[in-house]
């Protein structure tokens, strides 16, 4: 059974750096074809993909946010960490992580975490 | 960037009646591997998104067969054959061929 859970601060100040952790079970990032992505959702707004990391440490970033994002993995802890620099009130959102894998075709975001709500305010 | 445009953005429906949501992509979603990575997600109020459909027309496990997906290239549709009260929520299309992009969402409510 695949589960994911996001954790991190509920409040950060403008200009600070955000660190979010996705802790998962039921799969391994040592397995070929597996990955974890981050998606966010401002209150009342649409979903926005942010970043993704694959089992082989290949990484993808949203072009509009690439300069501010870093995604890493710790396979021994079954965790994926997302850092976002220079936080702004417009970054207030619920942040989700989600699973993907390859099984003859790509299988994107079939399992999601519950999300963690972050507020950016001074 | 690939832009995904959904319509309508709001969809009042009567229980038992059909519903249809359109999703158009600014670029063809046919991947180099021959697959079309277009998915549909349902987000009920206060919940995480749940994937309903993957690769245009494949239903996820546990998804009622009243949900169906169709389309090709740049034009895609999600249909609910007979809406039930539990279908209330926001529906998103997402493309995974050119990185990942979501549509603006379509809010389905009971009339």
Interface residues (C-beta under 8 A of the other chain):
Chain A: X37 X39 X46 X47 X48 X49 X52 X60 X62 X63 X64 X96 X105 X106 X107 X108 X109 X110 X112 X113 X114 X115
Chain B: X1 X33 X35 X37 X39 X41 X43 X48 X49 X50 X51 X54 X55 X60 X92 X94 X96 X99 X100 X101 X102 X103 X104 X105
